[in-house]
Amino acid sequence: MTNVSEIKQKTKQIIKKHKSNKSALIAVLQDIQEAFNYLPKEALKTASNMMKVPMSRVYEAATFYTAFSLKPRGKHIVKVCKGTACHVRGAAILQDRFETTLGIKPGETTKDGTFSLETVNCVGACALGPVVVIDTDYHGQVTINKVDKIIKKINEEGAQQ
């Protein structure tokens, strides 16, 4: 877990990279999210102060875009596409399998902090449906059996590091 002073220090570096430019707020929030995997309150406060943007404006941007999270998320983000093409090809069944396998519901993170589960409206890969995106990797034509293999592979890779 990152402490408050580390969060503030890293956030200051990110903001300096953007030259404290108010119009770079979204880019700053993206970089903060990339650094911490969510938007810590301390980082938002630091951004507000350094960029001279009201906290209400920072919070507005942070909550408007679904790509941002105000809650700590797992090391790996599992996004199950629930768009029409994926839905008709069994996305709900895949979501159920991820929930059972990981022991969490959408919007939650596993106790060990390894996985967070999310649903998204569309990932733009309809021909590959049903699609699951884990971090930046797209998995197309996912089946229940593939869910277990994907999770197992990620866990094995994590154990090797």
C-alpha positions, -999 to +999 in steps of 0.1 A: +000+000+000+013+034-009+014+060+019+001+096+017+035+112+012+044+088-017+010+096-033+016+133-030+051+131-043+042+110-073+012+132-081+034+163-080+058+147-105+029+138-128+015+174-126+050+189-133+052+167-164+021+184-177+034+218-166+005+224-142-016+232-172-053+234-162-064+221-196-044+189-189-067+178-160-079+147-178-044+137-189-032+142-153-060+121-139-052+094-165-015+094-154-025+093-117-048+063-124-020+046-143+004+051-114-019+039-086-046+019-105-072+043-090-075+080-081-065+083-044-082+112-025-048+126-016-038+127-053-070+146-062-064+171-035-028+176-047-039+180-083-066+206-072-041+226-053-012+225-077-033+231-108-054+257-092-086+239-102-114+237-077-118+203-060-154+201-072-141+204-108-115+176-103-141+154-086-166+161-115-140+149-141-130+119-119-166+107-116-179+116-151-156+091-169-162+055-162-125+047-169-116+064-136-120+047-102-121+063-068-117+030-051-085+009-050-087-018-077-069-050-081-037-056-099-057-071-128-089-055-141-113-080-156-139-063-179-168-084-192-184-068-223-221-066-219-228-051-253-255-065-275-233-088-296-216-102-265-248-104-246-265-126-272-234-148-272-234-155-235-217-126-217-241-131-187-229-167-182-193-156-184-199-129-158-215-155-135-184-177-140-160-149-132-181-140-101-180-176-089-143-182-097-131-149-082-157-147-054-166-111-062-193-092-079-188-064-105-173-033-088-155-055-062-119-066-057-106-099-045-094-099-009-058-105-020-060-074-043-052-095-075-085-090-094-112-065-098-143-073-118-162-048-140-188-049-167-187-025-197-213-016-223-191-023-253-154-028-261-158-024-298-148-060-307-183-073-315-171-099-341-151-116-314-179-118-289-182-126-261-152-105-252-134-101-219-106-075-215-081-082-188-059-052-183-051-044-219-054-079-233-086-087-253-099-123-251-124-131-278-149-159-281-146-166-244-162-197-231-168-209-195-138-232-198-116-204-211-125-183-180-108-208-157-078-211-180-073-173-182-075-169-144-051-198-139-026-184-164-026-150-147-022-165-113+007-187-125+024-157-141+020-137-108+035-166-088+066-166-111+073-129-105 
